[in-house]
């Protein structure tokens, strides 16, 4: 996704970010914040002001097991910043190029029924608002909220925590002046799509540092479909990859280990051979070949499904969660209630095959605990995530058209940063707090300074 803004602002302070917003409001212009630009959707596309978070990076402070970062900090840098404090993120996805603000704002997640996505880890935010003010919003951290990150709870929604009052009253034009409104601002901004203010700082609930052991196996797909949910309730982190039309899946399980225990890091040979040469170089070449000669798509899926699993290894958590993804792709991902697992996975795979599009990338299946964010894809329900990928040189719209009716039949909520076609009418049916979010947005930004065409359509914002 490309855009041509008339101005790109790089504020190096909260005051600078607030000034960009205030000036835009006075001039009748719009502003879209951007972190790493990792989203597949036009969330940040603008022909006016693009506000980059690249100058707002680093660790602000650590308080017990809570850490506050500047919002532009890339996830790949978090582990190094937390290491001197003996802390780590409770969970991560397999890509770490995103900014913290971007990952939070789009409901980005990892896998594991004992863990939420990044937005569920948030206990506090600092926001620059269109009226030129900067606000702190958040809640304290009772044990009930903490349990969603501990790995000890795999059921139900997280009990809402108690909000803190605003610490910096906004001007009278902001429409957000009471602690109750601050509560709404916080819950909306945790997955805020960049329309609830520019996030300048993020406070995350962390955990003591730990190691992970990764085990990858190739298993018959029928066995995986029958056993996955039960295994996911026992495993710390469990996911699988299934090339449509094949009879096997690659299952990836991560087991948490003490930080002071012995580890067996991936060898240099395995890293180069399995991760880089086979996992990226050869896979890129096969996808390129199938693009030019579509009849090769079947053999590419068969070969890839047999070679995807690597050797077991263990290391510090951030080195195991993340895997190199150098083959470019399109992606659409939806979250469904966990109870729909077997039906939705089978039906999506069938839809991809029947489409005749010769998809050569795997389906990816993960889980997440319920959280209490308003627009989080796992809000209020344990969720199964199913991601559909296609090589970037091949058309993706027909694949999306084939799978979205299946997702829709199972109350699927689209990942906000990945390709989908849903707009406000359908989204309002999927999120119980959708109208609350819309009202909170209108209160904090009545002039639509932070909107673009895409977010207007998502929210039916005037």
NUZALO-509547 format. One record per residue (C-alpha): residue in three letters; x, y, z. Coordinates in Angstrom, 3 decimals, padded with zeros to 6 digits. Example, Ala and Ser with C-alpha at 12.3 -4.5 7.8 and 13.67 -1.06 7.14 Angstrom:
<pts>
<Ala,<012.300,-004.500,007.800>> <Ser,<013.670,-001.060,007.140>> 
</pts>
This chain:
<pts>
<Unk,<000.000,000.000,000.000>> <Unk,<001.457,003.365,-001.064>> <Unk,<000.395,006.944,-000.465>> <Unk,<001.755,010.405,-001.266>> <Unk,<001.347,012.715,001.737>> <Unk,<001.905,016.419,001.263>> <Unk,<003.848,016.498,004.530>> <Unk,<005.677,013.953,006.680>> <Unk,<006.212,015.026,010.291>> <Unk,<008.830,013.430,012.564>> <Unk,<008.080,014.778,016.061>> <Unk,<010.778,014.036,018.644>> <Unk,<008.554,014.755,021.666>> <Unk,<004.970,014.504,022.826>> <Unk,<004.643,018.252,022.584>> <Unk,<005.805,018.064,018.987>> <Unk,<003.210,015.425,018.141>> <Unk,<000.479,017.459,019.810>> <Unk,<001.563,020.549,017.881>> <Unk,<001.294,018.713,014.543>> <Unk,<-002.254,017.688,015.418>> <Unk,<-003.316,021.096,016.664>> <Unk,<-001.979,022.868,013.579>> <Unk,<-003.670,020.362,011.276>> <Unk,<-006.958,020.903,013.058>> <Unk,<-006.659,024.659,012.767>> <Unk,<-005.830,024.358,009.050>> <Unk,<-008.605,021.879,008.313>> <Unk,<-006.149,019.126,007.396>> <Unk,<-005.991,015.472,008.391>> <Unk,<-003.175,013.486,010.030>> <Unk,<-002.478,009.769,009.977>> <Unk,<000.106,008.291,012.393>> <Unk,<002.458,005.596,011.098>> <Unk,<004.782,003.234,012.954>> <Unk,<006.604,000.625,010.867>> <Unk,<004.101,000.727,007.989>> <Unk,<003.615,-003.030,008.315>> <Unk,<-000.142,-003.210,007.678>> <Unk,<-001.581,-004.674,004.481>> <Unk,<-004.572,-002.318,004.644>> <Unk,<-004.667,001.457,003.902>> <Unk,<-004.943,002.338,007.592>> <Unk,<-002.302,005.068,007.346>> <Unk,<-002.824,006.110,003.724>> <Unk,<-003.169,009.867,003.365>> <Unk,<-002.700,012.629,000.870>> <Unk,<-002.189,015.149,003.665>> <Unk,<-000.049,014.844,006.842>> <Unk,<001.698,011.603,007.765>> <Unk,<003.015,011.622,011.342>> <Unk,<005.901,009.215,011.868>> <Unk,<006.731,007.748,015.281>> <Unk,<010.321,006.966,014.287>> <Unk,<011.766,009.607,016.648>> <Unk,<009.726,008.416,019.628>> <Unk,<011.595,005.249,020.563>> <Unk,<013.203,003.655,023.595>> <Unk,<012.453,002.686,027.178>> <Unk,<010.974,005.368,029.430>> <Unk,<010.899,003.544,032.774>> <Unk,<010.327,000.216,034.502>> <Unk,<008.078,-000.065,037.550>> <Unk,<008.031,-003.604,038.939>> <Unk,<006.822,-005.783,036.074>> <Unk,<005.395,-002.884,034.089>> <Unk,<007.523,-001.186,031.440>> <Unk,<006.763,002.071,029.647>> <Unk,<008.114,002.609,026.130>> <Unk,<007.958,005.367,023.594>> <Unk,<005.316,004.226,021.133>> <Unk,<007.522,004.105,018.047>> <Unk,<009.796,001.476,019.592>> <Unk,<010.061,-001.556,017.314>> <Unk,<009.158,-004.879,018.881>> <Unk,<012.539,-006.248,017.785>> <Unk,<014.219,-003.788,020.178>> <Unk,<012.056,-004.497,023.227>> <Unk,<013.937,-007.590,024.428>> <Unk,<017.235,-005.736,024.604>> <Unk,<015.648,-002.865,026.502>> <Unk,<014.014,-005.214,029.025>> <Unk,<017.005,-007.530,029.497>> <Unk,<018.811,-005.399,032.134>> <Unk,<015.625,-005.540,034.209>> <Unk,<015.197,-009.312,033.916>> <Unk,<011.888,-008.946,032.074>> <Unk,<010.320,-010.086,028.814>> <Unk,<007.055,-009.722,026.901>> <Unk,<004.533,-012.415,027.893>> <Unk,<003.952,-013.394,024.260>> <Unk,<005.051,-012.395,020.773>> <Unk,<004.167,-013.112,017.172>> <Unk,<006.670,-014.430,014.661>> <Unk,<007.285,-011.014,013.104>> <Unk,<008.881,-008.279,015.209>> <Unk,<009.293,-005.390,012.767>> <Unk,<006.154,-003.556,013.932>> <Unk,<006.158,-000.555,016.223>> <Unk,<004.492,-001.042,019.588>> <Unk,<001.843,001.530,018.731>> <Unk,<001.065,-000.183,015.433>> <Unk,<000.877,-003.664,016.936>> <Unk,<-001.443,-002.450,019.687>> <Unk,<-003.646,-000.384,017.403>> <Unk,<-004.332,-003.295,015.026>> <Unk,<-004.862,-006.068,017.646>> <Unk,<-001.708,-007.927,016.604>> <Unk,<-001.110,-011.156,018.544>> <Unk,<000.911,-014.325,018.973>> <Unk,<-000.504,-017.730,019.893>> <Unk,<-001.533,-019.440,023.132>> <Unk,<-004.811,-019.792,025.016>> <Unk,<-003.178,-018.477,028.176>> <Unk,<-002.161,-015.173,026.569>> <Unk,<-003.732,-012.149,024.946>> <Unk,<-002.433,-010.120,022.037>> <Unk,<-000.272,-007.037,022.575>> <Unk,<-003.252,-004.754,023.253>> <Unk,<-004.338,-006.981,026.135>> <Unk,<-000.942,-006.396,027.781>> <Unk,<-001.468,-002.624,027.873>> <Unk,<-002.014,-001.014,031.274>> <Unk,<-001.504,002.615,030.298>> <Unk,<-001.167,004.964,027.332>> <Unk,<-000.090,008.518,026.644>> <Unk,<-002.045,010.123,023.814>> <Unk,<-001.544,013.323,021.842>> <Unk,<-005.007,014.584,020.910>> <Unk,<-006.269,016.845,018.106>> <Unk,<-006.968,019.688,020.548>> <Unk,<-003.219,019.915,021.272>> <Unk,<-003.336,018.241,024.676>> <Unk,<-001.458,015.152,025.850>> <Unk,<-003.317,012.703,028.095>> <Unk,<-002.420,009.766,030.303>> <Unk,<-005.091,007.069,030.495>> <Unk,<-004.973,003.562,031.907>> <Unk,<-005.782,001.307,034.807>> <Unk,<-004.065,-000.239,037.772>> <Unk,<-003.242,-003.951,037.604>> <Unk,<-005.358,-006.186,039.844>> <Unk,<-004.655,-009.900,039.914>> <Unk,<-007.706,-010.621,037.766>> <Unk,<-006.307,-008.662,034.855>> <Unk,<-002.803,-010.011,035.409>> <Unk,<-003.954,-013.630,035.074>> <Unk,<-004.484,-013.312,031.321>> <Unk,<-000.724,-012.925,030.850>> <Unk,<000.514,-015.483,033.357>> <Unk,<-000.186,-018.592,031.347>> <Unk,<-002.323,-019.891,034.212>> <Unk,<-005.757,-019.026,032.826>> <Unk,<-007.261,-020.295,029.603>> <Unk,<-010.918,-019.531,030.011>> <Unk,<-013.395,-016.719,029.673>> <Unk,<-013.080,-012.968,029.387>> <Unk,<-010.679,-010.933,031.480>> <Unk,<-012.269,-009.046,034.358>> <Unk,<-012.133,-005.324,033.538>> <Unk,<-009.644,-003.360,035.624>> <Unk,<-010.261,-000.060,037.401>> <Unk,<-009.478,003.085,035.341>> <Unk,<-007.206,005.859,036.499>> <Unk,<-008.330,009.474,036.171>> <Unk,<-006.955,011.829,033.583>> <Unk,<-003.774,013.551,034.666>> <Unk,<-003.768,016.376,032.143>> <Unk,<-007.161,017.996,031.536>> <Unk,<-007.754,018.829,027.899>> <Unk,<-009.097,022.093,026.617>> <Unk,<-012.856,022.530,026.705>> <Unk,<-013.101,021.752,022.993>> <Unk,<-011.959,018.153,023.316>> <Unk,<-015.210,016.699,024.635>> <Unk,<-013.317,014.344,027.011>> <Unk,<-013.268,015.852,030.488>> <Unk,<-014.309,013.298,033.123>> <Unk,<-012.727,010.146,034.549>> <Unk,<-015.576,008.141,033.020>> <Unk,<-014.716,009.504,029.596>> <Unk,<-011.067,008.742,030.292>> <Unk,<-012.073,005.127,030.866>> <Unk,<-013.738,005.100,027.441>> <Unk,<-010.748,006.766,025.828>> <Unk,<-008.393,004.161,027.255>> <Unk,<-010.464,001.128,026.289>> <Unk,<-011.027,002.506,022.796>> <Unk,<-007.380,003.487,022.273>> <Unk,<-005.970,000.069,023.171>> <Unk,<-007.095,-001.032,019.704>> <Unk,<-007.599,002.424,018.305>> <Unk,<-006.758,002.134,014.575>> <Unk,<-004.874,005.425,014.915>> <Unk,<-008.128,007.407,015.261>> <Unk,<-008.214,007.836,019.044>> <Unk,<-005.177,010.100,019.226>> <Unk,<-001.507,009.590,018.464>> <Unk,<-000.060,007.105,020.943>> <Unk,<003.192,008.519,022.304>> <Unk,<003.910,006.131,025.193>> <Unk,<002.784,002.576,025.962>> <Unk,<002.899,000.837,029.350>> <Unk,<002.918,-002.955,029.099>> <Unk,<002.552,-005.679,031.678>> <Unk,<005.688,-007.827,031.398>> <Unk,<006.871,-011.074,033.009>> <Unk,<010.193,-012.353,034.332>> <Unk,<012.499,-013.337,031.487>> <Unk,<012.198,-016.937,030.283>> <Unk,<013.476,-019.323,027.636>> <Unk,<011.495,-021.277,025.065>> <Unk,<011.917,-024.680,023.487>> <Unk,<010.638,-024.966,019.910>> <Unk,<009.558,-028.323,018.475>> <Unk,<008.280,-028.609,014.892>> <Unk,<006.694,-031.793,013.557>> <Unk,<004.968,-032.884,010.366>> <Unk,<001.673,-034.646,011.143>> <Unk,<-001.359,-035.938,009.215>> <Unk,<-003.828,-033.096,008.928>> <Unk,<-006.752,-035.201,010.169>> <Unk,<-004.916,-035.894,013.418>> <Unk,<-004.149,-032.184,013.824>> <Unk,<-007.748,-031.156,013.221>> <Unk,<-009.028,-033.676,015.746>> <Unk,<-006.497,-032.903,018.478>> <Unk,<-005.528,-029.258,018.130>> <Unk,<-007.922,-027.598,020.594>> <Unk,<-007.198,-030.103,023.344>> <Unk,<-003.458,-029.785,022.764>> <Unk,<-003.695,-026.003,022.692>> <Unk,<-005.187,-026.013,026.190>> <Unk,<-002.157,-027.877,027.514>> <Unk,<000.666,-026.370,025.449>> <Unk,<002.096,-022.941,026.183>> <Unk,<002.059,-021.901,022.524>> <Unk,<000.766,-024.072,019.679>> <Unk,<000.120,-023.306,016.021>> <Unk,<000.106,-025.132,012.718>> <Unk,<000.592,-024.482,009.020>> <Unk,<-001.401,-026.316,006.317>> <Unk,<-000.772,-026.037,002.594>> <Unk,<-004.264,-026.277,001.002>> <Unk,<-004.833,-029.510,-000.853>> <Unk,<-002.190,-031.477,001.045>> <Unk,<-002.706,-034.135,003.712>> <Unk,<-000.188,-032.968,006.276>> <Unk,<000.494,-029.986,008.508>> <Unk,<003.526,-028.553,010.234>> <Unk,<002.832,-028.205,013.954>> <Unk,<004.924,-025.756,015.959>> <Unk,<004.916,-025.992,019.754>> <Unk,<006.763,-023.651,022.099>> <Unk,<007.370,-024.709,025.710>> <Unk,<008.342,-022.157,028.350>> <Unk,<011.537,-022.872,030.325>> <Unk,<013.316,-021.099,033.211>> <Unk,<015.596,-018.242,032.210>> <Unk,<018.533,-019.763,034.081>> <Unk,<018.231,-023.227,032.505>> <Unk,<020.438,-024.730,029.832>> <Unk,<019.460,-024.037,026.220>> <Unk,<020.265,-025.539,022.828>> <Unk,<020.263,-022.602,020.395>> <Unk,<019.738,-023.179,016.709>> <Unk,<023.084,-023.966,015.100>> <Unk,<024.508,-021.716,012.430>> <Unk,<024.083,-024.544,009.916>> <Unk,<020.405,-024.993,010.778>> <Unk,<019.806,-021.263,010.688>> <Unk,<021.385,-020.889,007.259>> <Unk,<020.108,-024.144,005.732>> <Unk,<016.602,-024.449,007.204>> <Unk,<015.597,-020.865,007.877>> <Unk,<017.328,-018.957,005.105>> <Unk,<018.068,-021.307,002.189>> <Unk,<015.049,-023.634,002.413>> <Unk,<012.566,-021.481,004.315>> <Unk,<013.169,-018.316,002.328>> <Unk,<015.437,-018.741,-000.709>> <Unk,<014.047,-022.001,-002.085>> <Unk,<010.486,-021.111,-001.113>> <Unk,<010.798,-017.780,-002.934>> <Unk,<012.109,-019.534,-006.057>> <Unk,<009.290,-022.097,-006.009>> <Unk,<006.620,-019.430,-005.621>> <Unk,<008.124,-017.396,-008.436>> <Unk,<008.180,-020.506,-010.646>> <Unk,<004.528,-021.286,-009.874>> <Unk,<003.598,-017.697,-010.708>> <Unk,<005.033,-018.124,-014.197>> <Unk,<003.871,-021.731,-014.624>> <Unk,<000.658,-022.191,-012.594>> <Unk,<000.624,-025.962,-013.085>> <Unk,<003.562,-026.078,-010.656>> <Unk,<001.453,-024.846,-007.747>> <Unk,<000.440,-028.370,-006.711>> <Unk,<004.009,-029.735,-006.586>> <Unk,<005.139,-026.592,-004.737>> <Unk,<002.547,-027.210,-002.013>> <Unk,<003.466,-030.887,-001.733>> <Unk,<007.200,-030.275,-001.486>> <Unk,<006.794,-027.353,000.917>> <Unk,<004.466,-029.300,003.216>> <Unk,<007.108,-032.006,003.604>> <Unk,<010.070,-029.699,004.207>> <Unk,<008.651,-026.945,006.398>> <Unk,<009.366,-028.490,009.809>> <Unk,<012.799,-027.755,011.258>> <Unk,<014.840,-029.165,014.110>> <Unk,<014.086,-028.587,017.774>> <Unk,<016.023,-025.890,019.607>> <Unk,<015.762,-023.657,022.669>> <Unk,<016.860,-020.118,023.435>> <Unk,<015.756,-016.833,025.003>> <Unk,<012.061,-016.278,024.333>> <Unk,<012.395,-013.464,021.789>> <Unk,<014.813,-015.508,019.687>> <Unk,<012.371,-018.415,019.490>> <Unk,<009.098,-016.569,018.932>> <Unk,<010.414,-014.773,015.863>> <Unk,<011.133,-016.408,012.488>> <Unk,<012.524,-014.707,009.374>> <Unk,<009.811,-013.966,006.804>> <Unk,<011.594,-012.734,003.695>> <Unk,<009.169,-014.083,001.085>> <Unk,<006.650,-011.314,000.491>> <Unk,<002.960,-012.176,000.553>> <Unk,<-000.593,-010.909,000.797>> <Unk,<-002.476,-011.872,003.945>> <Unk,<-006.000,-011.958,005.321>> <Unk,<-006.637,-013.172,008.871>> <Unk,<-009.846,-013.582,010.839>> <Unk,<-010.617,-014.467,014.467>> <Unk,<-013.515,-016.816,015.234>> <Unk,<-014.894,-018.300,018.468>> <Unk,<-012.748,-021.258,019.492>> <Unk,<-015.726,-023.626,019.261>> <Unk,<-015.802,-023.111,015.484>> <Unk,<-012.255,-024.459,015.019>> <Unk,<-012.766,-027.714,013.122>> <Unk,<-015.559,-026.463,010.880>> <Unk,<-014.007,-023.165,009.909>> <Unk,<-010.542,-024.576,009.166>> <Unk,<-011.937,-027.356,006.980>> <Unk,<-014.265,-025.004,005.125>> <Unk,<-011.643,-022.327,004.507>> <Unk,<-009.188,-024.894,003.138>> <Unk,<-011.921,-026.226,000.885>> <Unk,<-012.820,-022.727,-000.308>> <Unk,<-009.190,-022.021,-001.223>> <Unk,<-008.900,-025.272,-003.180>> <Unk,<-012.245,-024.868,-004.967>> <Unk,<-011.358,-021.295,-005.964>> <Unk,<-008.838,-022.764,-008.419>> <Unk,<-006.352,-020.016,-007.604>> <Unk,<-003.433,-022.406,-007.001>> <Unk,<-002.398,-020.841,-003.689>> <Unk,<001.168,-021.911,-002.798>> <Unk,<001.370,-020.461,000.729>> <Unk,<000.079,-022.200,003.863>> <Unk,<-002.893,-021.466,006.058>> <Unk,<-001.697,-020.472,009.532>> <Unk,<-003.801,-021.369,012.591>> <Unk,<-003.289,-019.870,016.070>> <Unk,<-005.226,-019.126,019.260>> <Unk,<-005.525,-016.348,021.828>> <Unk,<-007.152,-015.788,025.196>> <Unk,<-010.146,-013.504,025.525>> <Unk,<-009.472,-009.886,026.467>> <Unk,<-011.598,-006.860,027.370>> <Unk,<-010.506,-004.444,024.634>> <Unk,<-013.373,-002.886,022.713>> <Unk,<-012.123,-003.600,019.184>> <Unk,<-009.685,-006.402,019.932>> <Unk,<-010.264,-009.372,017.650>> <Unk,<-010.385,-011.668,020.706>> <Unk,<-012.563,-009.287,022.732>> <Unk,<-014.815,-011.258,025.049>> <Unk,<-014.064,-014.685,023.618>> <Unk,<-011.332,-017.289,023.331>> <Unk,<-010.423,-017.199,019.678>> <Unk,<-009.066,-019.254,016.840>> <Unk,<-007.170,-017.257,014.221>> <Unk,<-006.911,-018.414,010.641>> <Unk,<-004.620,-016.570,008.235>> <Unk,<-004.696,-017.028,004.466>> <Unk,<-001.567,-016.056,002.528>> <Unk,<-000.669,-015.722,-001.131>> <Unk,<002.608,-014.897,-002.866>> <Unk,<002.814,-011.167,-003.508>> <Unk,<003.094,-011.429,-007.293>> <Unk,<-000.210,-013.284,-007.548>> <Unk,<-003.687,-011.763,-007.346>> <Unk,<-005.236,-011.971,-003.917>> <Unk,<-008.736,-010.524,-004.343>> <Unk,<-010.245,-013.803,-005.663>> <Unk,<-008.848,-015.667,-002.654>> <Unk,<-010.333,-013.128,-000.241>> <Unk,<-013.664,-013.380,-002.061>> <Unk,<-013.582,-017.175,-001.684>> <Unk,<-012.835,-017.297,002.055>> <Unk,<-014.665,-014.278,003.483>> <Unk,<-018.125,-015.902,003.274>> <Unk,<-016.790,-018.779,005.389>> <Unk,<-015.313,-016.411,007.947>> <Unk,<-018.547,-014.458,007.964>> <Unk,<-020.605,-017.559,008.696>> <Unk,<-018.609,-018.076,011.901>> <Unk,<-018.668,-014.493,013.226>> <Unk,<-015.165,-013.844,011.946>> <Unk,<-013.506,-010.586,012.944>> <Unk,<-010.806,-009.395,010.525>> <Unk,<-007.334,-008.482,011.711>> <Unk,<-007.342,-004.687,011.361>> <Unk,<-003.966,-004.625,009.619>> <Unk,<-004.662,-007.387,007.089>> <Unk,<-006.754,-007.482,003.936>> <Unk,<-010.528,-007.669,004.257>> <Unk,<-013.623,-006.011,002.783>> <Unk,<-015.787,-005.419,005.870>> <Unk,<-017.271,-002.030,006.667>> <Unk,<-019.174,-000.483,009.549>> <Unk,<-022.533,-002.252,009.199>> <Unk,<-021.014,-005.715,009.541>> <Unk,<-018.389,-004.697,012.097>> <Unk,<-021.113,-003.298,014.358>> <Unk,<-022.654,-006.788,014.462>> <Unk,<-019.335,-008.382,015.437>> <Unk,<-018.252,-006.021,018.240>> <Unk,<-020.644,-005.353,021.156>> <Unk,<-018.790,-002.118,022.000>> <Unk,<-018.524,-000.872,018.410>> <Unk,<-020.951,002.005,018.873>> <Unk,<-019.209,002.939,022.132>> <Unk,<-015.971,003.125,020.190>> <Unk,<-017.572,005.346,017.550>> <Unk,<-018.914,007.701,020.200>> <Unk,<-015.563,007.887,021.975>> <Unk,<-013.844,008.678,018.693>> <Unk,<-016.317,011.411,017.817>> <Unk,<-015.882,012.952,021.280>> <Unk,<-012.102,013.087,021.133>> <Unk,<-011.882,014.122,017.454>> <Unk,<-015.148,015.758,016.356>> <Unk,<-013.447,017.366,013.335>> <Unk,<-012.129,014.059,011.962>> <Unk,<-008.494,015.174,012.015>> <Unk,<-007.315,011.566,012.444>> <Unk,<-009.565,009.961,009.826>> <Unk,<-008.867,008.874,006.266>> <Unk,<-011.102,007.264,003.633>> <Unk,<-010.438,003.747,004.957>> <Unk,<-011.199,004.489,008.612>> <Unk,<-014.278,006.524,007.642>> <Unk,<-015.637,003.457,005.873>> <Unk,<-014.727,001.157,008.776>> <Unk,<-016.481,003.377,011.299>> <Unk,<-019.175,005.024,009.158>> <Unk,<-017.734,008.323,010.367>> <Unk,<-019.026,011.513,008.805>> 
</pts>
